[in-house]
Amino acid sequence: MKVIICGAGQVGSNIAKYLASEGNHVTVIDQAPELIQRIHDTLDVQAMVGYASHPDVLEAAGATESDMIIAVTQTDEVNMVACQVAHSLFNVPTKIARVRNQSYLKPIWADLFNRDHLPIDVIISPEIEVARAVSRRLQVPGAFDMIPLADGKVRVIGVLCTDACPILNTPLRQLTGLFPDLNIEVVAIIRNDKPIIPGGNDQMLVGDEVYFVCDAKHLTRAMAAFGHEEGEARRIIILGGGNIGLCLAEELEAKQGQVSARVIEVNRTRAQYVAQRLSRTMVLHGDGLDPEILEEANVRSTETVVAVTNDDEGNILASLLAKRYGCQRAITLINKTTYSALVTPLGIDAIVSPRAITVSTILQHVRRGRIRSVHSLREGFAEIIEAEALETSTVVNTPLKDVKLPSGVIVGAIVRGDEVIIPRPSTIIRPKDRVIILAAVGQVKKVEKMFAVRLEFF
């Protein structure tokens, strides 16, 4: 597949890394020579300096032969025009654009991006995606990550193993015997920042970050099995009233009526605007690093603080300060990947990475075969994939023990109608099953082919 990526920032470079590692022909365009030089030095892709929306630049990048354009520059208008030019002049089949300004995304203007106007196939809004990701984490207290799959029937949960975890030092193959009626499957372990795709003899240790797949009906019991029985948050403080903070507050008002939220915003004009947009949420003008403002927001009686300002360091410090003053849990937005390994030992419970969330959302639309959903885990060491098994899939009608799964691939769950099946060696995948798979980096292409409809997809 030939892909043009407009923008060599964190999102663009990470998408280029993923796609290049799988053998795709990738060209990256950016007007910053230093970013293009870094891409050129570190990735096996073509990289060129230029304005991504200019026809001559797109032509030089190979737009006439490209299958897809992914526009993720810092400017919405450049992303939109690049897609328009790719469509009108070069007939590029698939066009994906990142659009940050919420004015473009209002339902009242929904026709803007149809094929007769601005022909963009997929619009990615990082602010909306991040707000949804935070909202999902709030629904499962004790989890640092939560991914709903198969229309909500399955959850992929990330938890930290503490001393309270009753299944520490237990070989994973024994979990079935310990919990015969509990539908869970451990699919990844992160130990000392190193990912492990576990086998039956692997064990979980204190400090491990564990990803497991479970039947949504068994979620509460599954969390208890890992020593997490925290109550769901009813009182929340949102630090930062920017686009993400506002989107999150609106999401909570619309979908979690039992939640009482308060927003703290340092800019008075912005605080007034946010207050006008919200109906049930209290908005306070002040600094989240000011103990008096935290006290005014009743931090001592708050279960969760969510820090989503544009300042990573401010988010980290404000989260720790809120916990010191009595808040039980902190969810913190961090853009710089170098901070990720540092903050968990400090006491921050969950990290939200806009870059990782945006990359996952884009990859979902890049994958081929009957891939319904894709989610990248922790800096991309693996992907959680939801695929539909068809008659032509190589995995159907054969016991899993006889299916030659690639190394680094684990089948976490099978959804057949309303039934969630945690697979065993004798389990057989049937046509139309939805299959939840963890695939290590480098193996995703093989998974795509396993669920391909026909050869010309690849």
SULVENPE-V603168 format. One line per field, one symbol per residue. psi: psi as a letter, one per 30 degrees, with the letter a starting at -180 (. if undefined). A space follows every 50 residues. Layout:
psi->???
This chain:
psi->kkkkjjkgaeeeeeeeeeeefggljkkkklfjeeeeeeeefflilkkkkl kffkeeeeeffgffgkfkkjjhlfkeeeeeeeeeeeeeefhkekkkkkje kfefgkefgffeglffcjikekkkjeeeeeeeeeeeeffikfkfkkjklh hffkkkkklkjaffjfglgkkeffeeeeifgjiljkfkkjjhgkkkjlaf fllklkfkkkklklkefgeeeeeefggjhklkkfkkkjjjgaeeeeeeee eeeefiffkjkkkkkfkeeeeeeeeefkefkkkkjakfgjeeeeeeghff gkekkjjhlgjeeeeeeeeeeeeegfkekkkkkkejfffefeeeffgkek kkjeeeeeeeeeeefekaahjfkkkkkiggflkkkjlkklefkfflgkke ffkiklkgkkjelkjjbgkkkjklefkkklkfkkkkkkklkffeeeeeef gleleff.
